[in-house]
Amino acid sequence: MNMWNKLFKKKIKLVTHDGTFHVDDLFSAALLSMYMEHMDENFKIIRSRNQKVIDNADYVFDVGGVYNPDINRFDHHQLNGAGNRENGIAYSSFGLVWKHFGLILCGGDKDAWEHVDNKIVAPIDASDNGIDIVESKIKNITPYTAGQVFKIFTPTWRERNLSGDEVFQNEVKNIIRVLKREIKVALDESLARKLILTDYNNSKNKKIVEMTGVGYSRGLYQDTLSRLPEPIYVVFKSEHHDVWKIEAIKKSPETFDSRQPFPENWRGSMGDDSKLSKISGVADATFCHRNGFLATAKTREGAIKLAQIALES
């Protein structure tokens, strides 16, 4: 849109409640701001409980007592709430706004949308609705959540000189940075999962998967491949060292235990003159972790040979 046309375009009014702000209205405001930017709209955030202001708003969230996406109303405080997720967590305003606009901001990528939903949105929904999703194992000690990071800027009783509205607007800007980054990370991880699955599908031996990409986090490829029944080892070129790595796949995403660790007599070997090359018969084998989940070789061929020998041992 032409800058001058946008300048004179009507401002979309986003309305939420005034007074003490909470994590869900902060994140809802940030998400709707991102959506407005995506749609190239002029907009302003108004904090008020005045019914006339609410009635004249284009979008209303966390106030008003109405959930109706057809008229852009996203409150959850009405008597019957605004529905629950399949896992039983009731929606807060953030979850409702994410439900209707999050996928657009994720470029239609459902995997990325679900990742952000599970990581950030659902926990905030749970917290705002008084649902405990974690249990403290140590008295008086609880996790420090992302929501608390932003909620801490609420003016205290000794900061009456601070404008709650000004603090709210500043925190919304900070949260926008966080949400944009989380979406970026989720999109890149979603693409990585697809590429890892492509490598799996292209592997002749589904027990030994060779990854063609580099730079994926260990948690990402382990989580992806451990959800499949066949993979035992994954082989890939190290991003930081001139070696090829062979890693044992975990039994499941929830455990650190490997499906088939490397043989015990391999473990603890390191260096060019390591016993691993002699024991395994692979001349360029250089290392095997003492816990048996990782081994290395100087060449791709050596790494694959190590995996094959370990598989048959």
PyMOL commands that set and color helices and strands:
alter all, ss='L'
color gray80, all
select helices_A, chain A and resi 3-8+23-38+51-55+69-71+93-105+110-128+146-151+164-202+218-226+264-266+275-280+300-312
alter helices_A, ss='H'
color red, helices_A
select strands_A, chain A and resi 12-16+43-47+59-61+67-68+73-74+208-210+233-237+244-248+285-288+294-297
alter strands_A, ss='S'
color yellow, strands_A
deselect
rebuild
show_as cartoon
